[in-house]
């Protein structure tokens, strides 16, 4: 049974609430002139809800994943109705027009780009067996195409990775873009991602895991790059890469114990619940390829990280509930 099954209804509930909740809203918005002083819904008719643009994309992906994995879910009709309302050619054209303004070439780079491509990859998978999803896929494709173009333009210019455990993390941005490249058989994008992953992370040695986490991290820079490298090297080479990359024994403990969250009403400190969930997700992906002596400690670490933060994905302050359920789904679903 899919480990997410017991939580699907709660995830669907909170996702449906979030994608139509316009306020409070934290805009990533350059004002070119007075005419740009508009509401979130006017600026982003698809992704206006859930506090900020990328979190709205998170939550649309979460609902898409529920619809694909659990097509008979109680909330499936409501999810379909919401998607019918949001994924229209006119709404996507407005999102695309916003994106194409010259002052917005760095908009959501690369975190939001990655989530949009992850959403479209999920939608492509759903549409393969769901005729109702094909219209949504067709409507959203121009926006996915635009972000692919941005990746292809940007990655050759990016000489250095961003290793921070927050939105701009380079490994995260490449991992979801790789999902899309593989779903669409976009060979050029996959080659570019693979080359950049090797250039940025292929020579890392004894990763200093004890430097993590930062105070508002929701990603582990080291575990994210390990998950990415798992996808871009073959099994034999990955074992060699991990052996050289793996932190020293005492440093590795930093990744095996969940972090404490001192204030879940603080928008930054609550990121640490996301860190626990994203660590569980990364460890779930890595566990089958790890040396045998690490698998039991890692399995315990996954359980501990989920126990620490899964309850807060669907209950508590909006600073957490507007996004955490998407990372909980990643951790439970292993995707």
C-alpha positions, -999 to +999 in steps of 0.1 A: +000+000+000+011+035-008+024+050+025+006+082+017-028+066+016-038+072+052-030+109+047-045+115+013-078+129+025-061+154+048-036+164+022-064+169-004-084+190+021-056+213+029-045+215-008-080+225-019-082+252+008-048+266-001-050+270-038-080+294-036-068+313-005-055+345-019-045+362+014-022+366+032+001+367+001+038+372-002+045+384-038+077+381-056+068+410-078+088+438-096+067+469-101+075+484-135+050+512-131+018+520-112-003+497-134+016+467-119+001+474-084-025+446-087-039+418-066-024+383-066-053+369-085-050+395-112-013+389-115-014+351-113-048+337-122-036+301-119-012+304-090-026+331-068-033+311-037-013+294-009+007+325+003+032+327-026+035+316-062+058+286-057+037+273-028+006+274-050+024+253-076+034+229-047-002+225-038-014+220-073+012+193-077+000+177-044-035+176-056-024+163-090-004+135-073-034+126-051-056+124-082-031+102-100-023+079-070-058+078-055-083+084-083-112+073-061-104+098-033-133+115-017-121+149-029-114+138-065-145+156-079-135+188-061-100+186-073-111+182-109-135+212-106-106+233-092-083+223-120-110+230-146-113+265-132-075+271-129-060+254-159-075+273-188-057+286-218-066+322-208-053+319-173-021+303-184-016+330-211-018+356-183+008+337-163+030+336-194+026+373-202+037+381-166+067+359-170+078+375-203+081+410-189+119+419-192+122+427-155+111+392-145+137+370-161+148+358-126+113+353-113+112+321-091+147+310-104+150+280-100+128+268-072+095+279-088+107+267-122+115+233-108+081+229-091+062+240-123+081+214-143+074+188-116+037+197-118+036+193-155+055+160-154+029+147-130+001+160-152+017+143-182+016+110-163-020+115-153-031+125-188-018+093-202-047+074-187-072+102-179-089+119-207-101+147-184-065+157-176-055+162-212-070+196-214-052+207-183-019+193-197-024+212-230-033+244-212-002+243-189+023+232-216+032+267-228+042+277-193+063+245-190+079+253-223+088+288-211+106+274-180+125+249-201+137+277-222+149+295-191+167+265-178+185+260-212+195+297-212+205+299-176+224+267-168+253+274-192+258+308-175+257+294-139+294+287-131+288+279-095+261+260-076+240+274-048+243+250-018+221+268+007+192+248+021+166+273+010+147+280-023+176+287-046+193+253-039+208+242-072+205+205-067+168+207-060+163+229-090+180+203-112+163+172-097+127+183-106+138+196-140+153+162-146+119+145-138+104+167-165+131+160-190+127+123-185+089+124-186+090+143-220+122+127-233+137+161-237+172+149-245+189+184-246+176+194-212+186+161-197+221+163-211+225+199-198+213+189-163+236+158-162+266+178-173+259+206-148+253+181-119+287+165-126+304+198-129+290+212-097+289+181-075+309+153-091+342+161-073+328+168-038+347+151-010+337+143+027+308+166+027+307+187+059+273+176+071+279+191+106+276+226+090+239+218+085+213+230+092+211+267+088+185+285+109+158+285+082+167+256+060+140+234+046+164+214+024+197+196+032+222+208+007+242+177+010+214+152+008+199+170-022+230+167-042+233+131-032+198+125-045+206+143-077+238+124-083+219+091-078+199+100-109+228+110-131+254+083-126+250+045-130+248+022-100+284+012-099+297+048-103+273+060-076+287+037-050+321+051-058+308+087-057+291+081-023+322+066-008+341+097-015+313+121-008+300+105+024+305+127+055+328+116+083+311+093+108+306+119+134+293+144+109+268+120+094+249+120+127+237+155+118+216+140+090+203+111+111+186+130+139+156+152+133+159+189+141+138+207+167+114+235+157+113+262+184+084+283+170+060+270+144+043+303+141+075+319+127+076+318+089+113+311+088+118+289+118+089+267+106+111+258+076+128+233+098+097+211+097+102+211+060+138+201+065+128+170+085+103+160+058+128+167+029+155+147+047+131+118+050+124+121+013+160+122+003+169+093+026+141+072+011+155+077-024+190+070-013+185+040+011+185+012-015+218+024-029+236+030+004+263+007+019+247-021+039+259-008+073+240+025+068+206+011+058+193+003+092+203+037+108+188+055+077+156+036+080+153+046+117+162+082+107+133+083+081+108+072+108+121+097+133+120+126+109+085+118+098+073+114+134+088+148+142+072+168+115+044+149+096+017+159+121+024+196+114+019+193+076-019+196+079-024+212+113-011+244+129-002+278+117-006+288+080+031+296+078+036+259+077+003+245+064+005+265+031+033+242+019+044+214+042+020+188+029+037+187-005+070+177+012+052+152+033+038+136+002+073+135-013+086+118+018+058+092+021+055+086-016+092+084-023+089+105-054 
